[in-house]
Amino acid sequence: MKLLTTLFLTMAFSSIISAKDYFDQAEQVTPLLSGMTIPAFTALTPNGEQVVFDPANLSKPFVLTFYRGGWCPYCNTHLGEMRTMEKKLIEMGFDVFFISPDQPSFLLESLKDQDLKAELKAEAGHQLLSDASMEISKAFKIAFKVDDETAEKYKKWGIDLAKASGYNHHLLPAPAVFLVGKNGVIQFQYVNPDYKIRLAPSILHAVAADYLKRTK
């Protein structure tokens, strides 16, 4: 009887662990891989407008970059670098989006790079998207929880994750870039738990060009 009770408790505990839809550390994330179909999801623009992504009904292939938030200097630098490739990707026929846990009203205002902020404001910032609830990051298997000690350290630096997202989940995405085909299938993904190391725009351009060659 004791053995059965222990077995039951072990199975119950395992079920709880497996049911969790985020990871405890960025190093633990297991992102969706190339060849997998993306889940359907809806994100919000800075104006609160919905942008619907339905893998069965995409008008174009697209590039989706997950970043930690406008408060992150590394993210600001990477967004600026990716913007240099954005026009080329659009000319190649791709939609380009950048998504973070920042709530819609924070997407533009939280950016530390003033030149980047001015550029995006002039363009209405529609390529910036909000995943404030982190449900999209969870669906892409890249959401992780910031431990309490780090969250408090961020606060001392003037970074309030709960205020930025509007939620108390203290979740962030591991920085990632996904190139998704018109059929909704991931053609390329780059995910690095080290937020200081980001995908070079030149590599993304090469991957996009290769995708177009393969799908002519």
Sequence and secondary structure as in RCSB ss.txt:
>XXXX:A:sequence
MKLLTTLFLTMAFSSIISAKDYFDQAEQVTPLLSGMTIPAFTALTPNGEQVVFDPANLSKPFVLTFYRGGWCPYC
NTHLGEMRTMEKKLIEMGFDVFFISPDQPSFLLESLKDQDLKAELKAEAGHQLLSDASMEISKAFKIAFKVDDET
AEKYKKWGIDLAKASGYNHHLLPAPAVFLVGKNGVIQFQYVNPDYKIRLAPSILHAVAADYLKRTK
>XXXX:A:secstr
 HHHHHHHHHHHHHHHHHH  SBSSGGG     TT B   EEEE TT  EEEE TTS SS EEEEE S TT HHH
HHHHHHHHHHHHHHHHTT EEEEEESS GGGTTTT S HHHHHHHHHTTTTTEEE TT HHHHHTT EEE  HHH
HHHHHHTT  HHHHHSSS  EEE  EEEEE TTSBEEEEEE SSTT    HHHHHHHHHHHHHHT 
